């Protein structure tokens, strides 16, 4: 159990276009999902915390108008990179936490990541 | 301030040899502790976790980790490394929405 699906796995787009990345928890409900960005050979940088039915919480320095997050259901969060530019090229990874009480809700389960290349 | 340190950026071991990856943390209280593994171009897979109780925890793929409160450490070990273990390993600490990741240790396995 605890499978997180992320789609697409790789996307190439032209500068100025918008790209949407989906993150789905397939076999559990996730009130909270997270979006990370990872640069080559570096660790994960938390961009924002996505909460079902409410606004996302963005980390300092992350442009909320640039990186739009929607968490419309307990199994789906989306990240839209608006007006993408080459500097937005990166590896984006989502994770999800189980809804509910207990220690298990402290575990983050990760998607396989999306490689975004902006030309 | 909360932080996670993985002192070794890159480790090379021979196949069949033992492995220890180091992780030290600084946190306000005893956090929950995790080790994740990432293969190239992939997301992170949970290897093991520590919440409380027995300080030696067993994980998947033959990995184990030991929590040492006095040293603020949570080192990952494997008695005999396989070529398929070559990957990036991340230590993570935190509670609820506050999770911090180490910089990662890249493991290379020599034949």
Interface residues (C-beta under 8 A of the other chain):
Chain A: X4 X6 X32 X34 X41 X42 X43 X44 X46 X49 X91 X93 X95 X97 X103 X105 X106 X107 X108 X109 X110 X111 X112 X113 X115
Chain B: X32 X34 X36 X41 X42 X43 X44 X45 X46 X49 X51 X90 X92 X94 X95 X96 X97 X99 X101 X102 X103 X104 X106
